[in-house]
Amino acid sequence: MEKIVIDGGQALRGSVVNSGAKNAALPILIATLVAPGEHRLANVPDLADVSSTLSLLGRIGCPSLAKLDGADGTLRLDTTRVAYSEAPYDVVRKMRASVLVLGPLLARCGEARVSLPGGCAIGVRPIDQHLKGLEALGCRFELANGYVNGVAPELKGAEIHLDVPTVTGTENIVMAAVLARGTTRIHNAAREPEVVDLCRFLISLGARIDGAGTPTIVIDGVDRLTPASRPYRILPDRVEAGTYLAAAAATGGDVTVTGSDPTLLQAVLDLLERAGCTIETSRDTIRLRREGELRPFSVTTEPFPGFPTDMQAQVMALACFARGTSSIVETIFENRFLHAAELSRMGAKITASERTAKVEGTGSLQGAAVMASDLRASAALVVAALAARGLTEVLRIYHLDRGYDDLCGKLRRLGARIARVGDEIASRDALLAAVASVPAAGSSAATDAGGVAAR
Ligand code: EPU
């Protein structure tokens, strides 16, 4: 097992390339199932969740034709044949997004068997809305032995009213509706950019979809979809971009995120400006500078275009470096403040009730050993550690590998003193040597004999 060690207090400076969005890549990889043949994708991020999705597709009978090319994120997939319409427990328990195979498999094979994802660290996360939407299209489900067994003798368009604008629920229903007979209208659909990207991808395969990005998505089913002749490029990851900007803000740095799209994270940029940062954007770059003091702020998470829940933990870390009281309200997930306790181990003063957290910012934190509970909580600990005084060790970094492409390499090139080390490296001197021994800016090679890896 590895951990990440960070010697904080260094202002981040320079530019960092925005990778493709995890939450667009996963549904798009899975959506290739609805169009038999060879697919080409570009800007696919190099993440553990992408590997898990490819291995799930491989088990279904759809192999990757070439390894994901880390340099430009290109990937080829062959979905000509589906051998098994199943997502087993050992895959789903590692990655909830596996449940996205339900809609495409039902549409393509008329049956699917998917392990129920169950709850996770951030909430109960039911899939009742996925099932309700698919049932409206004509699927029938039975729950047995922890699995959802679905059959779809025939899919017919329907009017579907979602009780909550669920992201993966909307995606599951869209992926089935594109091959249903007639018109489907999804009301109260999720408007997230990743849903829009999935719809654009499906349109590139011949699907007829209107209204993606609005609360009503209209899908006219077609008989057949076919792979596009040109590679489809995944949109940039707004949460990754936001995380680097939050780190730049916390450390009082000057960072430009390139290959990005500022329109995807306006609510985050607005908050960072309210917190005292200067933001400049172009069509595909975002520059953040922070010269003065950070200001405390209030923020409430909301579905897109509101402030994203996936940035809540990172801005909680940021609030610790402002002087004064910040207030953070989480409305999407019922248990997404687990990072508060870990931040407290670094000296943060946070009181969190059910949905509201109050941060009494003191302007500083100290390094400590901390444990990540989920992906974005881990990102928050990294943001905190980069700006904290002294050494922080972040444990359970497999969460970070799920969602951040080359996190240590990217941060190092911004001047951070950060390294991945083996769990067994414990002495302060060895940890300091590890963060000091990493390659100079611009290099991405793995390092030294002390068990330090550059990933
Ligand atoms: N919900 C229901 N019933 C359902 C589905 C959802 O009650 O059938 C509730 C959930 O319990 C939650 C709310 O609706 O309270 C919103 O959940 P949603 O379904 O939108 O979340 P998701 O689709 O499971 C995706 C992202 C998450 C992100 C959320 C919210 C993917 C693969 N995951 O999850 O990303 O937090 O939308 O934007 O797209 C992450 O990247 O770290 C992450 C957790």
Residues whose N, C-alpha, C, O or C-beta is under 5 A from the ligand:
A	BS01	EPU	N23 A97 R125 P126 I127 D128 Q129 H130 V164 P165 T166 V167 T168 G169 T309 D310 I332 F333 L375 R376
